[in-house]
Amino acid sequence: MVTADILEAFVRRPSVRGVVGGCSSAVWALLLLSSCGMAADWPTFRGAERTGVAPDAGLLDTWPATGPTLAWETAGAGHGYASLAIAGTRIYTLGDGLSTAGDKDEYLSCFDRESGRQLWKTKTGQPWAEGPESWHSSRSTPTVDGDLVYVITPFGQLVACNTADGKERFRVDLKAQFGGTKGDGWGYSESPLVDDNRLVCTPGGEQATMVALDKKTGRPLWTCPMKGDRGAGHSSIVISQPKGRKIYVQTTAAGAFAVDAETGRFQWAYPIDQTTAVVPTPIVRGDLVFFSAGYRRGGALLRQVPAADGSVKMEEVYGLKKELANKHGGIILVGDHLYGDSDDAGIPFCAELLTGNVVWKKRGSGKGSATVVAADGHLYVRYADGTLALVKADPADYVEVATFKIPGSDARPSWAHSVILDGRLYLREQDTILCYDLRK
């Protein structure tokens, strides 16, 4: 497989530099990637733009009953529900009780993208074991940026490691240093955001609801307190740019809020009544922000508007609609329509973004809560019972064109979000990672 780092090394060779002349080697690497039909990396939760929508094309439009062709399968990811971060030639995830380790502790682990071979594992701390057994283990998907990979443990430890060998570079205790609190009893599971020189995350609580750190050292750059915040939720920060102004949008147990990226100044909040947990990552399109909360709270659409005083204000397009509630499977936007699970009922819905009107709501072949990602005109709906359904991304109706049962999905709920990258489908199922070939 030709990867970005290989191409970058190739275009830096003297003989090649003579051909490309004054053009940036990185630009030529991207051009070569494009000509090879390869997509960008999937370096954090829900992909580079945190949309859950892959840019891939030319994928299979049906499967046999056993699913697409299995390219490889590997062990050593450990117990947990973290998804996969993929960058360059490597895959990263977080889990505890790895089959490749001699203890039950939690590890950040790295695998070769082509073969699945485990390259290294770094202990991050004790395993999370609060509540019923199915709630145990970590859920934070790592974030990769250059030579560093970052992850947040359930206990609020933000850990930065070398991508090359897994050596820990620095660690920040979000609870001890920033007074961070969770808005529920399930531990931290956010995937940190890397933006320019900033490493941004959500300790939660009123003292430092959101913080930006220097991504190389962990040194604080700014903190943003929000009065009345009930504690961190489980979503990950997304970038919005209303009228060219960079704004970070996030949700906590108190609802949605926004922060100026450069200064860390609070911009606006959309409070919600207290609920069990707030999990889904917001969706941004232009000046619009859609967010959802589960347990019958609902989904709402907001518009960000620049104010005369230089801040950004918020206007409600429509308020919380219970039929758009989503617990933890996530909602994605394809075209002008939202797709997601109805709370955690295992009944996917399709709704108009601009009105919130549900155009269909259908039960599929699987059972339990459903995660959703999209690529090439299709939805990949993964049910908690391990059923993966290929569904047309069509507002006309819910149409399943193929399904298969993910191997090893009987022990615990199949909650980890799927990844589609460069014509391959990557599934983390507890200790196992499976890679399927989706190319026609």
C-alpha positions as a Markdown table, in Angstrom:
| # | Residue | x | y | z |
|---|---|---|---|---|
| 1 | Met | 0.0 | 0.0 | 0.0 |
| 2 | Val | 1.3 | 3.4 | -1.0 |
| 3 | Thr | 0.8 | 5.8 | 2.0 |
| 4 | Ala | 1.2 | 9.5 | 2.6 |
| 5 | Asp | 4.5 | 9.2 | 4.5 |
| 6 | Ile | 6.0 | 7.0 | 1.7 |
| 7 | Leu | 5.0 | 9.5 | -0.9 |
| 8 | Glu | 6.3 | 12.4 | 1.1 |
| 9 | Ala | 9.7 | 10.6 | 1.4 |
| 10 | Phe | 9.6 | 9.9 | -2.4 |
| 11 | Val | 9.0 | 13.4 | -3.5 |
| 12 | Arg | 11.9 | 14.7 | -1.2 |
| 13 | Arg | 14.4 | 12.7 | -3.2 |
| 14 | Pro | 16.8 | 14.9 | -5.2 |
| 15 | Ser | 15.9 | 13.3 | -8.5 |
| 16 | Val | 12.2 | 13.9 | -7.9 |
| 17 | Arg | 12.7 | 17.5 | -6.5 |
| 18 | Gly | 14.3 | 18.4 | -9.8 |
| 19 | Val | 11.1 | 17.3 | -11.6 |
| 20 | Val | 8.6 | 19.0 | -9.3 |
| 21 | Gly | 10.6 | 22.2 | -9.3 |
| 22 | Gly | 9.4 | 24.9 | -6.9 |
| 23 | Cys | 6.2 | 23.1 | -5.9 |
| 24 | Ser | 5.8 | 21.9 | -2.3 |
| 25 | Ser | 6.7 | 18.3 | -1.8 |
| 26 | Ala | 3.6 | 17.9 | 0.5 |
| 27 | Val | 1.4 | 19.2 | -2.3 |
| 28 | Trp | 2.8 | 16.7 | -4.7 |
| 29 | Ala | 2.3 | 14.0 | -2.2 |
| 30 | Leu | -1.3 | 14.9 | -1.9 |
| 31 | Leu | -1.6 | 14.9 | -5.7 |
| 32 | Leu | -0.1 | 11.5 | -5.9 |
| 33 | Leu | -2.4 | 10.3 | -3.2 |
| 34 | Ser | -5.3 | 11.5 | -5.2 |
| 35 | Ser | -4.1 | 9.8 | -8.4 |
| 36 | Cys | -3.8 | 6.6 | -6.4 |
| 37 | Gly | -7.4 | 6.9 | -5.3 |
| 38 | Met | -6.5 | 7.1 | -1.6 |
| 39 | Ala | -8.5 | 9.2 | 0.9 |
| 40 | Ala | -7.1 | 11.3 | 3.7 |
| 41 | Asp | -6.4 | 9.8 | 7.1 |
| 42 | Trp | -9.1 | 9.2 | 9.8 |
| 43 | Pro | -7.0 | 10.6 | 12.6 |
| 44 | Thr | -9.7 | 11.0 | 15.3 |
| 45 | Phe | -13.3 | 10.2 | 16.2 |
| 46 | Arg | -15.7 | 10.3 | 13.2 |
| 47 | Gly | -12.8 | 11.2 | 10.8 |
| 48 | Ala | -10.7 | 14.3 | 10.1 |
| 49 | Glu | -13.8 | 16.6 | 10.0 |
| 50 | Arg | -15.7 | 14.7 | 12.7 |
| 51 | Thr | -18.6 | 14.1 | 10.4 |
| 52 | Gly | -18.7 | 10.3 | 10.3 |
| 53 | Val | -18.9 | 10.6 | 6.5 |
| 54 | Ala | -16.0 | 9.1 | 4.4 |
| 55 | Pro | -15.0 | 10.5 | 1.0 |
| 56 | Asp | -14.5 | 7.1 | -0.6 |
| 57 | Ala | -16.2 | 6.2 | -3.9 |
| 58 | Gly | -16.3 | 3.0 | -6.0 |
| 59 | Leu | -17.3 | 0.8 | -3.0 |
| 60 | Leu | -19.3 | -2.4 | -3.1 |
| 61 | Asp | -23.1 | -1.9 | -3.3 |
| 62 | Thr | -23.9 | -5.3 | -1.9 |
| 63 | Trp | -22.2 | -8.2 | 0.1 |
| 64 | Pro | -22.6 | -11.9 | 0.5 |
| 65 | Ala | -24.2 | -13.2 | 3.7 |
| 66 | Thr | -20.8 | -13.5 | 5.3 |
| 67 | Gly | -19.9 | -9.9 | 4.5 |
| 68 | Pro | -17.2 | -8.3 | 2.4 |
| 69 | Thr | -13.9 | -10.0 | 2.0 |
| 70 | Leu | -11.9 | -10.1 | 5.2 |
| 71 | Ala | -8.4 | -8.6 | 4.5 |
| 72 | Trp | -7.0 | -9.3 | 8.0 |
| 73 | Glu | -8.0 | -9.8 | 11.6 |
| 74 | Thr | -5.8 | -9.1 | 14.6 |
| 75 | Ala | -6.0 | -9.3 | 18.4 |
| 76 | Gly | -4.7 | -7.1 | 21.2 |
| 77 | Ala | -7.0 | -4.1 | 21.2 |
| 78 | Gly | -8.4 | -5.0 | 24.6 |
| 79 | His | -11.9 | -4.6 | 26.1 |
| 80 | Gly | -13.6 | -1.3 | 25.3 |
| 81 | Tyr | -15.7 | 0.7 | 23.0 |
| 82 | Ala | -13.2 | 3.2 | 21.6 |
| 83 | Ser | -13.2 | 3.5 | 17.8 |
| 84 | Leu | -10.0 | 3.5 | 15.7 |
| 85 | Ala | -7.8 | 6.4 | 14.7 |
| 86 | Ile | -5.9 | 5.8 | 11.4 |
| 87 | Ala | -3.0 | 8.0 | 10.2 |
| 88 | Gly | -0.3 | 7.1 | 7.7 |
| 89 | Thr | 0.6 | 3.4 | 8.1 |
| 90 | Arg | -0.8 | 3.0 | 11.6 |
| 91 | Ile | -3.9 | 2.3 | 13.6 |
| 92 | Tyr | -4.5 | 3.4 | 17.2 |
| 93 | Thr | -7.1 | 2.5 | 19.9 |
| 94 | Leu | -7.6 | 2.3 | 23.6 |
| 95 | Gly | -8.6 | -0.7 | 25.7 |
| 96 | Asp | -7.9 | -2.7 | 28.8 |
| 97 | Gly | -7.1 | -6.3 | 29.5 |
| 98 | Leu | -5.3 | -6.8 | 26.2 |
| 99 | Ser | -4.8 | -10.4 | 25.1 |
| 100 | Thr | -1.2 | -9.3 | 24.3 |
| 101 | Ala | -0.5 | -7.9 | 27.8 |
| 102 | Gly | -0.1 | -9.8 | 31.1 |
| 103 | Asp | -2.5 | -7.7 | 33.2 |
| 104 | Lys | -6.0 | -6.1 | 33.2 |
| 105 | Asp | -4.7 | -2.5 | 32.9 |
| 106 | Glu | -5.6 | 0.0 | 30.2 |
| 107 | Tyr | -3.3 | 0.5 | 27.2 |
| 108 | Leu | -3.0 | 2.8 | 24.2 |
| 109 | Ser | -2.0 | 0.4 | 21.4 |
| 110 | Cys | -0.8 | 0.8 | 17.8 |
| 111 | Phe | -1.1 | -1.6 | 14.9 |
| 112 | Asp | 0.2 | -1.8 | 11.3 |
| 113 | Arg | -2.4 | -0.6 | 8.9 |
| 114 | Glu | -1.6 | -3.1 | 6.2 |
| 115 | Ser | -1.2 | -6.3 | 8.2 |
| 116 | Gly | -2.8 | -5.6 | 11.6 |
| 117 | Arg | 0.3 | -6.6 | 13.4 |
| 118 | Gln | 0.6 | -4.9 | 16.9 |
| 119 | Leu | 3.6 | -2.5 | 16.9 |
| 120 | Trp | 3.5 | -1.2 | 20.4 |
| 121 | Lys | 1.3 | -0.7 | 23.5 |
| 122 | Thr | 1.7 | 1.8 | 26.3 |
| 123 | Lys | 0.0 | 1.5 | 29.7 |
| 124 | Thr | -2.2 | 4.5 | 30.4 |
| 125 | Gly | -3.6 | 3.5 | 33.8 |
| 126 | Gln | -6.1 | 1.3 | 35.6 |
| 127 | Pro | -9.2 | -0.1 | 33.8 |
| 128 | Trp | -12.6 | 1.6 | 34.2 |
| 129 | Ala | -14.9 | -0.8 | 36.1 |
| 130 | Glu | -17.8 | 1.3 | 37.3 |
| 131 | Gly | -21.4 | 0.1 | 37.0 |
| 132 | Pro | -22.6 | -3.0 | 35.1 |
| 133 | Glu | -20.0 | -5.1 | 33.3 |
| 134 | Ser | -21.2 | -3.9 | 29.9 |
| 135 | Trp | -20.3 | -0.3 | 30.9 |
| 136 | His | -16.8 | -1.2 | 31.8 |
| 137 | Ser | -13.6 | -0.2 | 29.9 |
| 138 | Ser | -12.5 | 2.9 | 27.9 |
| 139 | Arg | -14.4 | 4.7 | 25.1 |
| 140 | Ser | -12.1 | 7.5 | 24.1 |
| 141 | Thr | -10.9 | 7.3 | 20.5 |
| 142 | Pro | -7.3 | 8.5 | 20.2 |
| 143 | Thr | -6.4 | 11.6 | 18.1 |
| 144 | Val | -3.2 | 11.6 | 15.9 |
| 145 | Asp | -1.3 | 14.7 | 15.0 |
| 146 | Gly | 2.1 | 14.3 | 13.3 |
| 147 | Asp | 4.5 | 12.5 | 15.7 |
| 148 | Leu | 2.1 | 12.5 | 18.7 |
| 149 | Val | -1.0 | 10.6 | 19.5 |
| 150 | Tyr | -3.4 | 11.8 | 22.3 |
| 151 | Val | -6.0 | 10.0 | 24.3 |
| 152 | Ile | -8.2 | 10.7 | 27.4 |
| 153 | Thr | -8.7 | 7.9 | 29.9 |
| 154 | Pro | -12.0 | 7.4 | 31.7 |
| 155 | Phe | -10.3 | 8.9 | 34.8 |
| 156 | Gly | -9.6 | 12.2 | 33.1 |
| 157 | Gln | -5.9 | 11.7 | 32.3 |
| 158 | Leu | -5.0 | 13.3 | 29.0 |
| 159 | Val | -2.0 | 11.3 | 27.7 |
| 160 | Ala | 0.4 | 12.2 | 24.8 |
| 161 | Cys | 2.6 | 9.5 | 23.3 |
| 162 | Asn | 5.1 | 9.2 | 20.5 |
| 163 | Thr | 3.5 | 7.7 | 17.4 |
| 164 | Ala | 6.8 | 6.0 | 16.6 |
| 165 | Asp | 7.3 | 3.9 | 19.7 |
| 166 | Gly | 4.5 | 4.8 | 22.2 |
| 167 | Lys | 6.7 | 6.5 | 24.7 |
| 168 | Glu | 4.8 | 8.9 | 26.9 |
| 169 | Arg | 5.6 | 12.5 | 26.3 |
| 170 | Phe | 3.4 | 14.3 | 28.8 |
| 171 | Arg | 0.3 | 13.8 | 30.9 |
| 172 | Val | -2.4 | 16.2 | 32.1 |
| 173 | Asp | -4.8 | 15.4 | 34.9 |
| 174 | Leu | -8.0 | 17.2 | 33.8 |
| 175 | Lys | -9.6 | 16.8 | 37.2 |
| 176 | Ala | -6.7 | 17.8 | 39.5 |
| 177 | Gln | -5.3 | 20.6 | 37.3 |
| 178 | Phe | -8.6 | 22.1 | 36.0 |
| 179 | Gly | -11.2 | 21.0 | 38.5 |
| 180 | Gly | -12.8 | 18.9 | 35.8 |
| 181 | Thr | -16.0 | 17.0 | 36.6 |
| 182 | Lys | -18.2 | 14.6 | 34.6 |
| 183 | Gly | -21.9 | 15.1 | 34.2 |
| 184 | Asp | -22.6 | 11.4 | 34.6 |
| 185 | Gly | -20.9 | 8.3 | 36.2 |
| 186 | Trp | -19.4 | 6.8 | 33.1 |
| 187 | Gly | -16.0 | 8.4 | 32.9 |
| 188 | Tyr | -14.4 | 10.6 | 30.3 |
| 189 | Ser | -14.6 | 9.4 | 26.6 |
| 190 | Glu | -14.0 | 12.6 | 24.6 |
| 191 | Ser | -11.5 | 12.5 | 21.7 |
| 192 | Pro | -9.3 | 15.6 | 22.0 |
| 193 | Leu | -9.2 | 18.2 | 19.2 |
| 194 | Val | -5.9 | 19.3 | 17.6 |
| 195 | Asp | -6.2 | 22.7 | 15.9 |
| 196 | Asp | -3.1 | 24.6 | 14.9 |
| 197 | Asn | -0.8 | 24.6 | 18.0 |
| 198 | Arg | -3.8 | 23.9 | 20.3 |
| 199 | Leu | -4.8 | 20.7 | 21.9 |
| 200 | Val | -8.4 | 21.3 | 23.0 |
| 201 | Cys | -10.6 | 19.3 | 25.3 |
| 202 | Thr | -13.4 | 19.5 | 27.9 |
| 203 | Pro | -12.6 | 19.0 | 31.6 |
| 204 | Gly | -16.2 | 20.0 | 32.3 |
| 205 | Gly | -17.6 | 21.9 | 35.3 |
| 206 | Glu | -17.7 | 25.6 | 36.0 |
| 207 | Gln | -14.0 | 26.2 | 36.6 |
| 208 | Ala | -12.6 | 25.3 | 33.2 |
| 209 | Thr | -15.3 | 23.9 | 31.0 |
| 210 | Met | -13.1 | 23.8 | 27.9 |
| 211 | Val | -9.3 | 24.2 | 27.8 |
| 212 | Ala | -6.7 | 24.7 | 25.2 |
| 213 | Leu | -3.2 | 23.4 | 25.8 |
| 214 | Asp | 0.1 | 23.6 | 23.8 |
| 215 | Lys | 0.0 | 20.4 | 21.8 |
| 216 | Lys | 3.7 | 19.8 | 22.2 |
| 217 | Thr | 4.0 | 20.3 | 25.9 |
| 218 | Gly | 0.6 | 20.3 | 27.5 |
| 219 | Arg | 1.1 | 23.8 | 28.9 |
| 220 | Pro | -2.3 | 25.7 | 29.3 |
| 221 | Leu | -3.0 | 28.4 | 26.6 |
| 222 | Trp | -6.4 | 29.4 | 27.8 |
| 223 | Thr | -9.4 | 28.1 | 29.8 |
| 224 | Cys | -13.0 | 28.9 | 29.3 |
| 225 | Pro | -15.3 | 28.6 | 32.4 |
| 226 | Met | -19.1 | 28.3 | 31.9 |
| 227 | Lys | -21.3 | 29.1 | 34.8 |
| 228 | Gly | -23.8 | 26.4 | 35.6 |
| 229 | Asp | -22.1 | 23.6 | 33.7 |
| 230 | Arg | -23.0 | 20.2 | 35.1 |
| 231 | Gly | -19.9 | 18.5 | 33.9 |
| 232 | Ala | -18.4 | 17.0 | 30.7 |
| 233 | Gly | -20.5 | 14.8 | 28.5 |
| 234 | His | -19.1 | 12.3 | 25.9 |
| 235 | Ser | -19.0 | 14.3 | 22.7 |
| 236 | Ser | -16.0 | 15.7 | 20.9 |
| 237 | Ile | -15.4 | 19.4 | 20.0 |
| 238 | Val | -16.0 | 20.4 | 16.4 |
| 239 | Ile | -14.8 | 23.5 | 14.5 |
| 240 | Ser | -17.2 | 26.0 | 13.0 |
| 241 | Gln | -16.4 | 29.1 | 11.1 |
| 242 | Pro | -19.4 | 31.4 | 10.9 |
| 243 | Lys | -18.5 | 34.4 | 8.7 |
| 244 | Gly | -14.9 | 33.3 | 8.8 |
| 245 | Arg | -14.6 | 33.4 | 12.6 |
| 246 | Lys | -13.2 | 30.2 | 14.1 |
| 247 | Ile | -15.5 | 28.9 | 16.9 |
| 248 | Tyr | -15.3 | 25.6 | 18.9 |
| 249 | Val | -18.7 | 24.0 | 19.5 |
| 250 | Gln | -19.2 | 21.3 | 22.1 |
| 251 | Thr | -21.9 | 19.8 | 24.3 |
| 252 | Thr | -21.8 | 18.9 | 28.0 |
| 253 | Ala | -24.3 | 17.7 | 30.5 |
| 254 | Ala | -25.7 | 21.2 | 30.5 |
| 255 | Gly | -26.3 | 21.5 | 26.7 |
| 256 | Ala | -24.5 | 23.0 | 23.7 |
| 257 | Phe | -22.0 | 25.9 | 23.9 |
| 258 | Ala | -19.4 | 27.7 | 21.9 |
| 259 | Val | -16.0 | 29.2 | 22.5 |
| 260 | Asp | -13.7 | 31.5 | 20.5 |
| 261 | Ala | -10.8 | 29.4 | 19.2 |
| 262 | Glu | -8.1 | 32.1 | 19.5 |
| 263 | Thr | -9.0 | 33.7 | 22.9 |
| 264 | Gly | -11.0 | 31.0 | 24.7 |
| 265 | Arg | -13.8 | 33.5 | 25.3 |
| 266 | Phe | -17.3 | 32.1 | 25.9 |
| 267 | Gln | -19.7 | 32.9 | 23.1 |
| 268 | Trp | -23.1 | 31.3 | 23.6 |
| 269 | Ala | -24.9 | 28.4 | 25.3 |
| 270 | Tyr | -28.1 | 26.5 | 24.6 |
| 271 | Pro | -29.1 | 24.9 | 28.0 |
| 272 | Ile | -31.1 | 21.7 | 28.3 |
| 273 | Asp | -32.8 | 20.1 | 31.2 |
| 274 | Gln | -30.7 | 17.6 | 33.1 |
| 275 | Thr | -30.7 | 14.1 | 31.6 |
| 276 | Thr | -28.8 | 10.8 | 32.2 |
| 277 | Ala | -26.0 | 11.6 | 29.7 |
| 278 | Val | -25.2 | 13.7 | 26.7 |
| 279 | Val | -23.1 | 11.8 | 24.1 |
| 280 | Pro | -23.5 | 12.7 | 20.4 |
| 281 | Thr | -21.0 | 14.9 | 18.7 |
| 282 | Pro | -22.5 | 18.1 | 17.2 |
| 283 | Ile | -22.9 | 18.6 | 13.4 |
| 284 | Val | -21.8 | 21.9 | 11.8 |
| 285 | Arg | -22.7 | 23.2 | 8.3 |
| 286 | Gly | -21.9 | 26.8 | 7.6 |
| 287 | Asp | -23.3 | 28.9 | 10.4 |
| 288 | Leu | -25.7 | 26.1 | 11.5 |
| 289 | Val | -25.1 | 23.8 | 14.5 |
| 290 | Phe | -27.2 | 20.6 | 15.0 |
| 291 | Phe | -26.9 | 18.8 | 18.3 |
| 292 | Ser | -28.8 | 16.0 | 20.0 |
| 293 | Ala | -29.1 | 14.5 | 23.5 |
| 294 | Gly | -30.6 | 11.1 | 24.4 |
| 295 | Tyr | -33.1 | 9.9 | 26.9 |
| 296 | Arg | -36.0 | 11.6 | 25.1 |
| 297 | Arg | -34.4 | 15.1 | 25.2 |
| 298 | Gly | -34.2 | 15.5 | 21.4 |
| 299 | Gly | -32.3 | 17.3 | 18.7 |
| 300 | Ala | -32.2 | 21.1 | 18.0 |
| 301 | Leu | -30.8 | 23.3 | 15.1 |
| 302 | Leu | -29.1 | 26.6 | 16.0 |
| 303 | Arg | -27.7 | 29.4 | 13.8 |
| 304 | Gln | -24.5 | 31.3 | 14.8 |
| 305 | Val | -24.7 | 35.0 | 14.1 |
| 306 | Pro | -21.9 | 37.6 | 14.4 |
| 307 | Ala | -22.9 | 40.3 | 16.9 |
| 308 | Ala | -22.0 | 44.0 | 16.8 |
| 309 | Asp | -19.7 | 43.7 | 19.8 |
| 310 | Gly | -17.5 | 41.2 | 17.9 |
| 311 | Ser | -18.8 | 38.1 | 19.6 |
| 312 | Val | -20.9 | 35.3 | 18.0 |
| 313 | Lys | -24.5 | 34.9 | 19.2 |
| 314 | Met | -26.9 | 32.0 | 18.7 |
| 315 | Glu | -30.4 | 31.9 | 17.3 |
| 316 | Glu | -32.7 | 29.0 | 17.5 |
| 317 | Val | -33.9 | 27.6 | 14.2 |
| 318 | Tyr | -35.9 | 24.9 | 15.9 |
| 319 | Gly | -35.9 | 23.7 | 19.5 |
| 320 | Leu | -35.4 | 20.2 | 20.9 |
| 321 | Lys | -37.5 | 17.7 | 19.0 |
| 322 | Lys | -37.9 | 14.4 | 20.9 |
| 323 | Glu | -38.0 | 12.4 | 17.7 |
| 324 | Leu | -34.4 | 13.4 | 17.0 |
| 325 | Ala | -33.0 | 12.2 | 20.4 |
| 326 | Asn | -29.9 | 10.0 | 20.2 |
| 327 | Lys | -28.1 | 8.3 | 23.1 |
| 328 | His | -24.7 | 7.3 | 21.8 |
| 329 | Gly | -24.8 | 5.9 | 18.3 |
| 330 | Gly | -24.3 | 9.3 | 16.8 |
| 331 | Ile | -26.1 | 11.2 | 14.0 |
| 332 | Ile | -24.6 | 12.0 | 10.6 |
| 333 | Leu | -25.5 | 14.5 | 7.8 |
| 334 | Val | -25.6 | 13.3 | 4.2 |
| 335 | Gly | -26.8 | 16.0 | 1.8 |
| 336 | Asp | -29.7 | 17.8 | 3.5 |
| 337 | His | -30.8 | 14.9 | 5.7 |
| 338 | Leu | -29.8 | 13.6 | 9.1 |
| 339 | Tyr | -29.5 | 9.9 | 9.8 |
| 340 | Gly | -29.2 | 8.2 | 13.2 |
| 341 | Asp | -30.8 | 5.9 | 15.7 |
| 342 | Ser | -34.0 | 6.8 | 17.6 |
| 343 | Asp | -32.4 | 7.2 | 21.1 |
| 344 | Asp | -31.0 | 3.6 | 21.4 |
| 345 | Ala | -34.0 | 1.7 | 20.1 |
| 346 | Gly | -32.3 | 0.3 | 17.1 |
| 347 | Ile | -34.8 | 2.1 | 14.9 |
| 348 | Pro | -32.9 | 4.4 | 12.4 |
| 349 | Phe | -34.5 | 7.6 | 11.3 |
| 350 | Cys | -34.0 | 10.1 | 8.5 |
| 351 | Ala | -35.0 | 13.8 | 9.0 |
| 352 | Glu | -34.7 | 17.1 | 7.2 |
| 353 | Leu | -31.8 | 19.1 | 8.6 |
| 354 | Leu | -33.5 | 22.5 | 8.1 |
| 355 | Thr | -36.9 | 21.6 | 9.6 |
| 356 | Gly | -36.2 | 18.6 | 11.8 |
| 357 | Asn | -39.2 | 16.8 | 10.2 |
| 358 | Val | -38.7 | 13.0 | 10.2 |
| 359 | Val | -39.3 | 11.6 | 6.7 |
| 360 | Trp | -38.8 | 7.9 | 7.7 |
| 361 | Lys | -38.3 | 5.8 | 10.7 |
| 362 | Lys | -37.8 | 2.1 | 10.2 |
| 363 | Arg | -36.6 | -1.0 | 12.2 |
| 364 | Gly | -33.8 | -2.8 | 10.5 |
| 365 | Ser | -32.4 | -6.3 | 10.7 |
| 366 | Gly | -30.3 | -5.7 | 13.8 |
| 367 | Lys | -31.3 | -5.1 | 17.4 |
| 368 | Gly | -30.2 | -2.6 | 20.1 |
| 369 | Ser | -28.6 | 0.8 | 19.7 |
| 370 | Ala | -27.1 | 1.6 | 16.3 |
| 371 | Thr | -24.1 | 3.6 | 15.2 |
| 372 | Val | -24.0 | 5.1 | 11.7 |
| 373 | Val | -21.2 | 6.1 | 9.3 |
| 374 | Ala | -21.6 | 6.9 | 5.6 |
| 375 | Ala | -19.7 | 6.5 | 2.3 |
| 376 | Asp | -20.5 | 6.4 | -1.4 |
| 377 | Gly | -24.2 | 6.8 | -1.1 |
| 378 | His | -24.7 | 4.2 | 1.6 |
| 379 | Leu | -25.1 | 4.1 | 5.4 |
| 380 | Tyr | -23.2 | 1.5 | 7.4 |
| 381 | Val | -25.6 | 0.9 | 10.3 |
| 382 | Arg | -24.0 | -1.2 | 13.1 |
| 383 | Tyr | -26.4 | -2.6 | 15.7 |
| 384 | Ala | -25.5 | -3.5 | 19.3 |
| 385 | Asp | -26.1 | -7.2 | 18.5 |
| 386 | Gly | -23.3 | -7.1 | 16.0 |
| 387 | Thr | -25.4 | -6.9 | 12.8 |
| 388 | Leu | -23.9 | -4.5 | 10.2 |
| 389 | Ala | -26.3 | -3.4 | 7.6 |
| 390 | Leu | -25.6 | -1.6 | 4.3 |
| 391 | Val | -28.4 | 0.8 | 3.8 |
| 392 | Lys | -29.1 | 3.3 | 1.0 |
| 393 | Ala | -28.5 | 6.9 | 2.1 |
| 394 | Asp | -31.9 | 7.8 | 0.7 |
| 395 | Pro | -34.5 | 10.1 | 2.2 |
| 396 | Ala | -37.2 | 8.1 | 0.3 |
| 397 | Asp | -37.0 | 5.0 | 2.5 |
| 398 | Tyr | -34.9 | 2.8 | 4.7 |
| 399 | Val | -33.6 | 0.1 | 2.3 |
| 400 | Glu | -31.2 | -2.6 | 3.4 |
| 401 | Val | -29.2 | -4.0 | 0.6 |
| 402 | Ala | -26.9 | -6.3 | 2.6 |
| 403 | Thr | -26.2 | -7.4 | 6.2 |
| 404 | Phe | -23.7 | -9.6 | 8.0 |
| 405 | Lys | -22.9 | -10.6 | 11.6 |
| 406 | Ile | -19.6 | -9.2 | 12.9 |
| 407 | Pro | -17.5 | -12.1 | 14.3 |
| 408 | Gly | -17.0 | -12.1 | 18.1 |
| 409 | Ser | -19.9 | -9.6 | 18.7 |
| 410 | Asp | -21.8 | -11.8 | 21.2 |
| 411 | Ala | -19.8 | -11.1 | 24.4 |
| 412 | Arg | -20.5 | -7.4 | 24.8 |
| 413 | Pro | -22.6 | -4.8 | 23.0 |
| 414 | Ser | -21.1 | -3.9 | 19.6 |
| 415 | Trp | -20.9 | -0.2 | 20.3 |
| 416 | Ala | -17.6 | 0.9 | 18.8 |
| 417 | His | -18.0 | 3.3 | 15.8 |
| 418 | Ser | -17.0 | 1.9 | 12.4 |
| 419 | Val | -14.3 | 3.5 | 10.2 |
| 420 | Ile | -14.2 | 3.6 | 6.3 |
| 421 | Leu | -10.9 | 4.6 | 4.7 |
| 422 | Asp | -9.3 | 3.9 | 1.4 |
| 423 | Gly | -11.8 | 1.3 | 0.3 |
| 424 | Arg | -11.6 | -0.6 | 3.6 |
| 425 | Leu | -14.0 | -1.1 | 6.5 |
| 426 | Tyr | -12.3 | -1.2 | 9.9 |
| 427 | Leu | -14.3 | -2.6 | 12.9 |
| 428 | Arg | -13.1 | -2.8 | 16.5 |
| 429 | Glu | -14.9 | -5.6 | 18.3 |
| 430 | Gln | -13.4 | -5.6 | 21.9 |
| 431 | Asp | -10.0 | -7.2 | 21.7 |
| 432 | Thr | -10.2 | -7.8 | 17.9 |
| 433 | Ile | -9.8 | -5.4 | 15.0 |
| 434 | Leu | -11.2 | -6.6 | 11.6 |
| 435 | Cys | -10.4 | -5.1 | 8.2 |
| 436 | Tyr | -12.7 | -5.7 | 5.3 |
| 437 | Asp | -12.2 | -4.9 | 1.6 |
| 438 | Leu | -15.0 | -2.8 | 0.3 |
| 439 | Arg | -13.5 | -2.1 | -3.2 |
| 440 | Lys | -15.4 | -3.3 | -6.2 |
